[in-house]
Amino acid sequence: MAARNPKPQPEPVVAPVQMSANPVEAEAGGILTIDLGAIAANWRTLMNVTLPIECAAVVKADAYGLGIEPVVAALAKAGARTFFVADLAEARRVRAIMAHAMIYVLNGVMPNTAPAFAEVNARPVINGLTEFAEWDAFVTSTKWDGGAALHVDTGINRLGIAPEDAAALAPRINVEHHGISLLMSHLACAETPDHPLNQKQIRLFREVRLLFRGIPASLANSSGIFLGPSTHNDLVRPGGALFGSNPTPGRPNTMQPVIDLKARILQVRPVKRRDNVGYGATWTAMRDSRIAIIAAGYGDGYLRTAGAASDKPPGDVIIAGARCPIVGRISMDLMAVDVTDLPDGAARRGGFATLIGMSIGVDDVAARAGTIGYEVLTALGRRYHRVWVNG
């Protein structure tokens, strides 16, 4: 008997993918408060350091994790007119906020994407000769006159055209509508003022700049601004300093703190002397203790390396105004904090621990994790309820 054909099954219905919204405060494990007034104040501080040089704003990586749209709006209100982003998707978001902003795209022209720059009215940062040729062909064929930056590598060896290739291109500026609107390079060691590479890059960029007379030039990032006028040129490009990270490590931070991160206490539990806490049993109670379990972990951007370890003192958080040490390993969604020395009831279910804020700065957490404030900021997870305030 012939086998019957199976009855066709309907295609499964798949809902369209949607980006996750800002979690409801009552349901979120933590609250991330972003002070837009402090961001604007930091931009003004940097602008005053470099006057009369223009101060741009680097808002790549979703404004270092703090939200392109509200951050750009705040900076525009403060007076910023030039913005640097990483890619075209970010350029579109800036353009939606500012119709007349100057937008530079640091990662340059991906293959076959040149028309999109005209669509967005954004300027690519040209980082190589092949890219330059593709961009030149587009400009020649379309007569688009939006301009582009030419990135010259002076020693960081990431992106950029070699100085000798830049010299070969320099005669182009004598041609009408040459299309080069900015000459730029990037400092590799600006956060270390006495590093010899700083002066080497400054000298080399000065030499290249002489070949491009009349073209605005930009070299200084956040830390580069504080190396002095030799780095300022015509435009400075601060990024991390806008968001509170210290541009002068080892010296007092002149930037205002921008974020306050609080995570919810899920439980306070007793732990007996000699009992262990967390994965790997890396922490043992030396006394009868009370341990608060906090709803934040490396899945939320609080880096695993910021936790307790045998070879370094414990990190800490602030509960009821007091510093309390992190104990055991930080896990994906949770961390444990020793609250034994707090008064009974000071740490309670539903209360909050301050992870970043008050006397704990973003650079403090970064140092504990063996990284930099930029990584801490950009790692902040999407499970926090975000609040933007104007300071």
Residue pairs with C-beta under 8 A, 6 or more apart in sequence:
20 382
22 385
22 386
23 382
23 383
23 384
23 385
24 385
25 31
25 385
28 264
28 383
28 384
28 385
29 263
29 264
29 295
29 296
29 300
29 333
29 383
29 384
30 261
30 262
30 263
30 264
30 295
30 296
30 300
30 355
30 383
30 384
30 385
31 261
31 262
31 352
31 384
31 385
31 386
31 387
32 259
32 260
32 261
32 380
32 384
32 385
32 386
32 387
33 259
33 260
33 261
33 262
33 357
33 386
33 387
33 388
33 389
34 66
34 67
34 70
34 71
34 258
34 259
34 386
34 387
34 388
34 389
35 256
35 257
35 258
35 259
35 260
35 389
35 390
35 391
36 70
36 71
36 73
36 74
36 388
36 389
36 390
36 391
37 74
37 389
37 390
37 391
38 244
38 256
38 257
38 258
38 391
39 66
39 71
39 74
39 75
39 242
39 243
39 258
40 74
40 75
40 77
40 78
40 391
41 256
41 391
42 238
42 241
42 242
42 243
42 244
42 255
42 256
42 258
43 55
43 57
43 75
43 78
43 79
43 80
43 238
43 242
44 78
44 79
45 254
45 255
45 256
46 55
46 222
46 225
46 236
46 238
46 241
46 242
47 55
47 79
49 225
49 226
50 220
50 225
50 232
50 236
53 232
53 233
53 234
53 235
53 236
54 81
54 82
54 234
54 235
54 236
55 80
55 235
55 236
55 238
56 80
56 81
56 82
56 83
56 84
56 102
56 218
56 235
56 236
56 237
56 238
57 72
57 75
57 80
57 82
57 83
57 84
57 237
57 238
57 239
57 242
58 83
58 84
58 85
58 221
58 237
58 238
58 239
58 242
59 68
59 71
59 72
59 75
59 83
59 84
59 85
59 90
59 94
59 239
60 84
60 85
60 86
60 90
60 106
60 239
61 86
61 378
62 68
62 90
62 378
63 71
63 72
63 243
64 239
64 240
64 242
64 243
64 374
64 377
64 378
65 301
65 377
65 378
65 379
65 380
66 243
66 258
66 259
66 377
66 380
67 386
67 388
68 85
68 90
68 93
68 94
68 97
69 93
69 96
69 97
70 388
72 83
72 93
72 94
72 97
72 98
72 101
73 97
74 390
75 83
75 242
76 97
76 98
76 101
81 100
81 101
81 102
82 101
82 102
82 103
82 104
82 235
83 94
83 98
83 101
83 102
83 103
83 104
84 103
84 104
84 105
84 106
84 237
84 239
85 91
85 93
85 94
85 103
85 104
85 105
85 106
85 122
86 105
86 106
86 107
87 105
87 107
88 105
88 110
88 113
88 116
88 117
88 120
88 122
90 105
91 103
91 105
91 120
91 122
92 120
94 101
94 103
95 101
95 103
95 120
95 121
95 122
102 123
103 120
103 121
103 122
103 123
104 122
104 123
104 124
104 125
104 149
104 182
105 117
105 122
105 123
105 124
105 125
106 125
107 125
107 127
107 159
108 124
108 125
108 126
108 127
108 128
108 131
108 151
108 159
109 117
109 124
109 126
109 131
109 134
109 135
111 134
114 124
114 134
114 135
114 138
115 138
115 142
117 123
117 124
117 144
117 146
118 142
118 144
118 146
121 146
122 146
123 146
123 147
123 148
123 149
123 181
123 182
124 131
124 135
124 148
124 149
125 148
125 149
125 150
125 151
125 159
125 184
126 132
126 135
126 148
126 149
126 150
126 151
126 161
127 151
127 159
127 160
127 161
128 159
128 160
128 161
129 161
129 165
132 150
132 161
132 169
135 148
136 179
138 144
139 145
139 179
145 177
145 179
147 179
147 180
147 181
147 182
148 179
148 180
148 181
148 182
149 180
149 181
149 182
149 183
149 184
149 218
150 161
150 166
150 169
150 180
150 182
150 183
150 184
150 212
151 159
151 160
151 161
151 184
151 185
151 186
152 160
152 161
152 162
152 163
152 166
152 183
152 184
152 185
152 205
152 208
153 159
153 160
153 161
153 162
153 163
153 185
154 160
154 163
154 185
154 186
154 200
154 201
154 204
154 205
154 208
155 188
155 197
155 200
155 201
155 204
156 186
156 187
156 188
156 201
158 186
160 185
160 186
161 169
163 204
163 207
163 208
166 208
166 211
166 212
167 208
167 211
170 211
170 212
172 178
172 180
173 180
173 212
173 213
173 214
173 215
180 212
180 215
181 215
181 216
182 215
182 216
182 217
182 218
182 235
183 208
183 209
183 212
183 215
183 216
183 217
183 218
184 217
184 218
184 219
184 237
185 201
185 204
185 205
185 208
185 218
185 219
186 219
186 221
187 198
187 201
187 219
187 220
187 221
187 223
187 224
187 227
187 231
188 197
188 201
189 195
189 197
189 198
190 198
190 220
190 221
190 222
190 223
190 224
190 226
190 227
190 231
191 223
191 247
191 248
191 249
192 198
193 226
193 227
198 227
201 219
202 219
202 227
202 230
202 231
205 217
205 219
206 230
209 215
209 217
209 233
216 233
216 234
216 235
217 233
217 234
217 235
218 233
218 234
218 235
218 236
218 237
219 231
219 232
219 233
220 227
220 231
220 232
220 233
220 236
220 237
221 236
221 237
221 238
221 239
222 238
222 239
222 240
222 241
222 242
222 245
222 247
223 241
223 247
223 248
223 249
224 231
224 236
225 231
225 232
225 236
225 238
225 241
225 247
226 247
226 248
238 247
239 374
240 247
240 372
240 373
240 374
240 377
241 247
241 255
242 255
242 258
243 258
243 259
243 362
243 377
244 253
244 255
244 256
244 257
244 258
244 259
244 361
244 362
244 373
245 255
245 362
245 363
245 366
245 372
245 373
245 374
245 377
246 253
246 255
246 361
246 363
246 373
247 255
248 254
249 363
253 361
253 363
257 357
257 361
257 362
258 362
259 356
259 357
259 362
259 377
259 380
260 354
260 356
260 357
260 358
261 354
261 355
261 356
261 357
261 380
261 384
262 352
262 353
262 354
262 355
262 357
263 294
263 295
263 296
263 300
263 302
263 317
263 335
263 352
263 353
263 355
264 294
264 295
264 350
264 351
264 352
264 353
265 292
265 293
265 294
265 295
265 319
265 347
265 348
265 349
265 350
265 351
265 352
265 353
266 293
266 294
266 295
266 334
266 349
267 292
267 293
267 349
268 290
268 291
268 292
268 293
268 339
268 347
268 348
268 349
269 290
269 291
269 293
270 288
270 289
270 290
270 291
271 277
271 285
271 288
271 289
271 290
271 291
272 285
272 288
272 289
273 285
273 286
273 287
273 288
273 289
274 284
274 285
275 284
275 285
276 282
276 283
276 284
276 285
276 328
277 283
277 284
277 285
277 291
277 327
277 328
277 336
278 327
278 328
278 329
278 331
278 336
279 328
279 329
279 331
280 328
280 329
282 308
282 309
282 310
282 328
282 329
283 308
283 327
283 328
283 336
287 340
288 340
289 338
289 340
290 338
290 339
290 340
290 342
290 347
291 327
291 336
291 337
291 338
291 339
292 319
292 324
292 336
292 337
292 338
292 339
292 347
292 353
293 334
293 335
293 336
293 337
294 317
294 334
294 335
294 336
294 337
294 353
294 355
295 333
295 334
296 302
296 333
296 334
296 335
296 355
297 304
297 330
297 331
297 332
297 333
297 334
297 335
298 304
298 330
298 331
298 332
299 332
299 333
299 381
299 383
300 333
300 380
300 381
300 383
300 384
301 376
301 379
301 380
301 381
302 330
302 335
302 355
302 365
303 330
303 365
303 369
303 371
303 375
303 376
303 379
304 329
304 330
305 368
305 369
305 370
305 371
306 315
306 326
306 330
306 365
306 368
306 369
307 314
307 315
307 326
307 328
307 329
307 330
307 335
308 314
308 315
308 325
308 326
308 327
308 328
308 329
312 368
314 325
314 326
314 327
315 325
315 326
315 365
315 368
316 323
316 324
316 325
316 326
316 337
316 360
317 323
317 324
317 326
317 337
317 353
317 354
317 355
317 360
318 324
318 353
318 354
318 357
318 358
318 359
318 360
319 337
319 339
319 342
319 346
319 347
319 351
319 352
319 353
319 354
320 342
320 343
320 346
320 347
320 351
322 341
322 342
322 346
323 359
324 337
324 338
324 339
324 341
324 342
324 347
324 353
325 337
325 338
326 335
326 336
326 337
326 338
327 336
327 337
327 338
328 335
328 336
337 347
337 353
339 346
339 347
347 353
354 360
355 365
356 362
356 365
356 376
361 373
362 373
362 376
362 377
363 372
363 373
365 373
365 376
366 372
366 373
366 375
366 376
369 375
369 376
